[in-house]
Amino acid sequence: MSDVQAETVDSLASIWWLLVAVAICLPVCVWAFWRIGQWWVTDRPLPLPLDRAYPAVPFSAWAGVALFVGLQILSVLLAMVASALGDLGLFGLGGPPDAPATPALLVGGIGTLVAGLLALKAFGPKAQRTVGVRAGNVTQGVRLGVIAFAAILPVCVAALVVSISALRLVQAPVQTHPVLETVQRTRDPSVVALLCVQAVIVAPVVEEFLFRGLLMWALARATGMIAALVVSSVLFAVIHVTAEPQAVAPLFFLGMALGYVAYRTRSLVAPIIAHGLFNALMISGTLLTSGS
C-alpha cells in the first residue's frame, strides 16, 4: 500500500461516523438520482417551481449581483469592527479564549442578513418573498430539506474522498475547518454551544439568503435557471477554499442540491434545513470522535 493510500485509509477511519451516515442516506440518494435520470432521458426543461404564484425577481441581474457582493463585503467589515470592539472589551463582544472570533462572526452574519432584508425593500414590497424570504409551506419545506440532505450527503462524501486523495497525491495540505478545529480541542460546553449557534443556525440562514436567495435568482434572470444553479454553487464552494480546500468539490454538490430545492419551493426553508443538517452532522461527528 502506498503512502497516499495509507493516509487516505487513515482519513477514512477517522470519519467512520460520516460513513455510517452515508449508509443510512444511501437509499434516498439512489432514489433521488433515479428520479433525476428519468427526467434527464426525457430531455425536458427543468421542472417548474411547486409554487408558481410568485413573479420573477424584481431587480436586474447586475443589481442582484452588486447587492450580493456588497453584502459579502459588509459581512467582513462588520466582523472586523465587532472583533476590534471585542479586543477593547466593549459591548461584550470579546469571545471565549477557545473561540475569540465567534461573537464577531455572529455580528457580521446577523448584521448582513438585516441589511440585506432592508435593501430588498427598495425593490418593492414583494421583493423579499420573490427571492424565497417567506415560510411558504413549512411542512413541505422541512420535508424536502431533509430529503435533499439525505440525497446529496453520499455524493458529498464521495467527492470528499476523491479530493483528499488528490491533495495527498500532490502533497498538498488537508485542512480542518476552523470551527471543527475548535470543537476538537475545546472542553468548554459554552464554546461548543456558541459554535453550534453560528454553524447550525446563523451560517445556514445567512448563506442561503445570499447564495440561494439573492445571487441565484439574480443570475437566473440573465443566464437561465440551470446556469444560475451551477454558477452560484461554484461561488459557494470557492469561498470556502481557504478554510477547507478538500471541501470545495463536496460543497459544490451541496450547493446544487440546496439551489434546486430553493428553486422548487420558492422558499429558503428547505435549503436552510438541509444546510443546517449538514453542518450539524459535521459538528456532531467531530464531537463524537474528539471525546468532548
C-alpha positions as MATLAB code, in Angstrom:
seq = 'MSDVQAETVDSLASIWWLLVAVAICLPVCVWAFWRIGQWWVTDRPLPLPLDRAYPAVPFSAWAGVALFVGLQILSVLLAMVASALGDLGLFGLGGPPDAPATPALLVGGIGTLVAGLLALKAFGPKAQRTVGVRAGNVTQGVRLGVIAFAAILPVCVAALVVSISALRLVQAPVQTHPVLETVQRTRDPSVVALLCVQAVIVAPVVEEFLFRGLLMWALARATGMIAALVVSSVLFAVIHVTAEPQAVAPLFFLGMALGYVAYRTRSLVAPIIAHGLFNALMISGTLLTSGS';
ca = [
       0.000    0.000    0.000;
       1.404    3.396   -0.992;
       1.795    6.273    1.449;
      -1.041    8.124   -0.275;
      -3.345    5.114    0.048;
      -2.377    4.624    3.700;
      -3.052    8.272    4.527;
      -6.407    8.085    2.747;
      -7.369    4.960    4.707;
      -6.389    6.705    7.957;
      -8.505    9.703    6.977;
     -11.497    7.455    6.273;
     -11.041    5.638    9.586;
     -11.234    8.967   11.415;
     -14.596    9.768    9.797;
     -16.316    6.426   10.392;
     -19.333    8.310   11.699;
     -19.662   10.018    8.335;
     -19.578    6.677    6.530;
     -22.354    5.414    8.829;
     -24.435    8.472    7.929;
     -23.786    7.788    4.242;
     -25.006    4.208    4.614;
     -28.234    5.454    6.194;
     -28.760    8.104    3.487;
     -27.759    5.956    0.512;
     -31.262    4.627   -0.313;
     -32.579    8.189   -0.519;
     -29.626    9.163   -2.715;
     -30.255    6.250   -5.093;
     -33.966    7.105   -5.300;
     -33.252   10.813   -5.946;
     -30.764   10.133   -8.741;
     -33.091    7.566  -10.291;
     -35.715   10.325  -10.484;
     -33.137   12.729  -11.949;
     -32.202   10.098  -14.543;
     -35.846    9.711  -15.510;
     -36.121   13.465  -16.039;
     -32.809   13.634  -17.927;
     -33.645   10.994  -20.534;
     -36.912   12.735  -21.389;
     -34.933   15.831  -22.439;
     -37.495   18.066  -20.749;
     -36.726   21.504  -19.239;
     -36.101   21.844  -15.521;
     -39.397   21.217  -13.665;
     -41.224   24.397  -12.740;
     -41.366   25.520   -9.120;
     -44.008   23.826   -6.989;
     -45.390   27.268   -6.154;
     -45.736   29.339   -9.329;
     -47.712   32.211   -7.766;
     -44.696   34.469   -7.332;
     -43.367   36.686  -10.126;
     -39.791   36.966  -11.284;
     -37.205   38.698   -9.110;
     -37.982   42.454   -9.295;
     -34.417   43.602   -9.952;
     -31.880   43.138  -12.716;
     -29.141   40.544  -12.643;
     -26.498   43.244  -12.226;
     -28.358   44.810   -9.305;
     -28.686   41.427   -7.591;
     -25.023   40.554   -8.084;
     -23.951   44.007   -6.869;
     -26.118   43.620   -3.763;
     -24.649   40.153   -3.157;
     -21.061   41.434   -3.419;
     -21.836   44.460   -1.269;
     -23.332   42.316    1.474;
     -20.318   39.988    1.412;
     -18.033   42.988    1.936;
     -20.328   44.337    4.657;
     -20.174   40.992    6.476;
     -16.367   41.153    6.605;
     -16.371   44.786    7.729;
     -18.945   44.176   10.470;
     -16.974   41.195   11.751;
     -13.762   43.259   11.784;
     -15.426   46.111   13.685;
     -17.020   43.704   16.171;
     -13.679   41.954   16.658;
     -11.933   45.296   17.328;
     -14.622   46.251   19.849;
     -14.245   42.854   21.471;
     -10.490   43.372   21.810;
     -11.274   46.608   23.640;
     -13.683   44.805   25.938;
     -16.697   46.754   24.663;
     -20.316   45.584   24.286;
     -19.485   42.066   25.457;
     -18.071   41.161   22.046;
     -14.949   39.537   23.414;
     -15.246   35.829   22.731;
     -14.084   32.950   24.949;
     -10.365   32.054   24.742;
     -11.074   28.967   22.633;
     -13.185   30.890   20.096;
     -12.407   34.610   20.333;
     -13.733   35.446   16.851;
     -17.115   33.725   17.177;
     -19.120   36.703   18.541;
     -17.698   38.913   15.777;
     -18.711   36.364   13.136;
     -22.208   36.222   14.608;
     -22.461   40.003   14.468;
     -21.214   40.011   10.877;
     -23.701   37.365    9.811;
     -26.757   38.762   11.556;
     -25.924   42.334   10.540;
     -25.554   41.267    6.911;
     -28.900   39.484    6.958;
     -30.670   42.515    8.414;
     -29.001   44.835    5.898;
     -29.954   42.543    3.017;
     -33.587   42.369    4.064;
     -33.742   46.149    4.387;
     -32.072   46.617    0.993;
     -34.657   44.380   -0.677;
     -37.422   46.701    0.486;
     -36.125   49.251   -2.007;
     -37.247   46.931   -4.816;
     -40.849   46.768   -3.678;
     -42.994   45.098   -1.017;
     -42.842   41.636   -2.637;
     -39.110   41.557   -3.287;
     -38.249   39.563   -0.177;
     -40.800   36.863   -0.942;
     -39.786   36.525   -4.578;
     -36.235   35.567   -3.595;
     -37.512   33.000   -1.093;
     -37.770   35.025    2.132;
     -41.078   33.526    3.112;
     -42.254   30.480    5.029;
     -44.320   29.007    2.205;
     -45.450   25.507    3.054;
     -43.243   24.940    6.111;
     -44.038   21.238    6.407;
     -43.153   20.706    2.751;
     -40.003   22.817    3.138;
     -38.774   20.833    6.127;
     -39.533   17.520    4.410;
     -37.739   18.500    1.200;
     -34.828   19.878    3.221;
     -34.342   16.540    4.975;
     -34.672   14.662    1.661;
     -32.174   16.992   -0.037;
     -29.680   16.486    2.795;
     -30.023   12.696    2.684;
     -29.882   12.592   -1.117;
     -26.733   14.672   -1.516;
     -24.692   13.516    1.523;
     -23.306   10.328   -0.152;
     -22.291   12.395   -3.187;
     -20.555   14.966   -0.977;
     -18.668   12.280    0.933;
     -17.579   10.550   -2.294;
     -16.321   13.918   -3.580;
     -14.531   14.470   -0.262;
     -12.717   11.132   -0.516;
     -11.600   11.919   -4.063;
     -10.491   15.432   -3.048;
      -8.471   14.173   -0.076;
      -6.786   11.535   -2.251;
      -5.927   14.158   -4.875;
      -4.470   16.527   -2.292;
      -2.413   13.706   -0.777;
      -1.165   12.777   -4.235;
       0.210   16.271   -4.865;
       1.361   16.557   -1.233;
      -0.947   19.484   -0.552;
      -2.231   20.014    2.997;
      -5.636   18.755    4.112;
      -7.006   21.372    6.488;
      -9.671   21.149    9.165;
     -12.283   23.891    9.176;
     -11.538   26.394   11.987;
     -14.921   25.733   13.608;
     -14.338   21.972   13.657;
     -10.783   22.503   14.838;
     -12.089   24.498   17.806;
     -14.700   21.836   18.548;
     -11.931   19.212   18.583;
      -9.763   20.983   21.119;
     -12.225   22.744   23.423;
     -13.720   21.249   26.561;
     -15.936   24.242   27.328;
     -19.651   23.457   26.716;
     -20.433   27.156   26.302;
     -17.934   27.402   23.438;
     -19.463   24.362   21.729;
     -22.940   25.865   22.153;
     -21.785   29.173   20.676;
     -20.190   27.427   17.704;
     -23.351   25.381   17.158;
     -25.431   28.559   17.025;
     -23.017   30.028   14.490;
     -22.638   26.942   12.286;
     -26.066   25.308   12.516;
     -28.367   28.337   12.678;
     -26.775   31.645   11.698;
     -24.478   30.468    8.874;
     -27.166   28.435    7.042;
     -29.710   31.266    7.256;
     -27.287   33.959    6.091;
     -25.573   31.903    3.371;
     -28.844   30.621    1.939;
     -30.220   34.159    1.835;
     -27.118   35.339   -0.028;
     -26.433   32.431   -2.380;
     -29.789   30.728   -2.963;
     -31.815   33.888   -2.473;
     -30.094   36.931   -3.930;
     -27.372   35.514   -6.157;
     -29.116   32.519   -7.711;
     -32.323   34.345   -8.598;
     -30.428   37.375   -9.899;
     -28.314   35.162  -12.165;
     -31.393   33.255  -13.295;
     -32.740   36.425  -14.921;
     -29.653   36.689  -17.127;
     -28.494   33.096  -17.652;
     -31.438   30.783  -17.051;
     -32.024   28.549  -14.050;
     -29.550   25.743  -14.710;
     -26.611   28.105  -15.303;
     -27.624   30.096  -12.212;
     -27.614   26.893  -10.155;
     -24.123   25.967  -11.368;
     -22.546   29.423  -11.013;
     -23.990   30.111   -7.561;
     -22.855   26.648   -6.408;
     -19.329   27.204   -7.739;
     -19.059   30.518   -5.884;
     -20.498   28.948   -2.724;
     -17.805   26.264   -2.852;
     -14.933   28.582   -3.759;
     -15.451   30.947   -0.810;
     -14.636   28.016    1.498;
     -11.371   27.095   -0.227;
      -9.076   28.826    2.267;
     -10.742   27.164    5.247;
     -11.032   23.666    3.768;
      -9.570   23.117    0.283;
     -10.713   19.494    0.241;
     -14.314   20.629    0.761;
     -14.633   22.621   -2.469;
     -15.990   19.724   -4.565;
     -18.365   18.435   -1.853;
     -19.705   21.938   -1.253;
     -20.336   22.413   -4.968;
     -22.631   19.383   -4.987;
     -24.236   20.514   -1.745;
     -24.851   23.926   -3.302;
     -26.510   22.326   -6.322;
     -28.906   20.393   -4.083;
     -29.676   23.455   -1.963;
     -30.252   25.571   -5.041;
     -32.599   23.043   -6.578;
     -34.863   22.771   -3.514;
     -34.857   26.569   -3.235;
     -35.997   26.736   -6.860;
     -38.665   24.068   -6.466;
     -40.209   25.535   -3.301;
     -39.593   29.258   -3.942;
     -38.691   29.389   -0.268;
     -35.430   29.267    1.681;
     -36.880   26.936    4.335;
     -35.772   23.707    2.609;
     -32.178   24.787    1.809;
     -31.750   26.229    5.315;
     -32.890   22.926    6.849;
     -30.587   20.866    4.593;
     -27.634   23.215    5.169;
     -28.197   23.202    8.924;
     -28.367   19.395    8.997;
     -25.123   19.162    7.026;
     -23.288   21.472    9.436;
     -24.869   19.770   12.455;
     -23.603   16.397   11.233;
     -20.066   17.746   10.854;
     -20.056   19.190   14.382;
     -21.717   16.124   15.942;
     -19.236   13.767   14.304;
     -16.311   15.923   15.397;
     -17.618   15.942   18.985;
     -18.101   12.185   18.841;
     -14.542   11.463   17.728;
     -12.890   14.110   19.903;
     -14.391   12.708   23.084;
     -15.854   16.070   24.127;
];
